[in-house]
């Protein structure tokens, strides 16, 4: 069962679900979801750090001509993210999300971004019960034009669903949890799989 807006507010007020910093709910709260914002510190999937340079020239939707950069300086040492046509970049939510052992989250893209060709996640749409950390976004630009995403822009929606019973394997207690407590973008740790 998905939680409604009324349930989400109650869960937030009672500290059952934690979102920090809490987005401005009159804009961020939907009928059964909370929009989360983009933290402007991305990395490429081939990189373990932040990527600040790519080689192309274009004019973004605001009419600004950019040359050879992927990120444009913004405010507070954060960056606006430019995803090249058919490009892929990892980014994270501005918010840290903490879920209890009986609630999972489902990550969804926003339709306004989808209409510009931007997908927010490829396959990692489930936020496990017991999760605590920023959510890494797998941003893909399916369009033929570069797309600029601004730091702190609402970029995804998170819905919440009750499990039939609390999990006995919450994410934050699993020994093999590779992204436990992540505080920003972390590239793939596939090499740590032991099976």
Secondary structure as GFF3:
##gff-version 3
##sequence-region A 1 195
A	DSSP	alpha_helix	5	13	.	.	.	ID=ss1
A	DSSP	beta_strand	18	20	.	.	.	ID=ss2
A	DSSP	alpha_helix	25	28	.	.	.	ID=ss3
A	DSSP	beta_strand	34	43	.	.	.	ID=ss4
A	DSSP	beta_strand	57	59	.	.	.	ID=ss5
A	DSSP	beta_strand	65	67	.	.	.	ID=ss6
A	DSSP	beta_strand	71	73	.	.	.	ID=ss7
A	DSSP	beta_strand	79	83	.	.	.	ID=ss8
A	DSSP	beta_strand	88	98	.	.	.	ID=ss9
A	DSSP	beta_strand	103	109	.	.	.	ID=ss10
A	DSSP	alpha_helix	111	114	.	.	.	ID=ss11
A	DSSP	beta_strand	118	119	.	.	.	ID=ss12
A	DSSP	beta_strand	126	127	.	.	.	ID=ss13
A	DSSP	beta_strand	132	141	.	.	.	ID=ss14
A	DSSP	beta_strand	147	149	.	.	.	ID=ss15
A	DSSP	beta_strand	154	162	.	.	.	ID=ss16
A	DSSP	three_ten_helix	171	173	.	.	.	ID=ss17
A	DSSP	three_ten_helix	190	192	.	.	.	ID=ss18
###
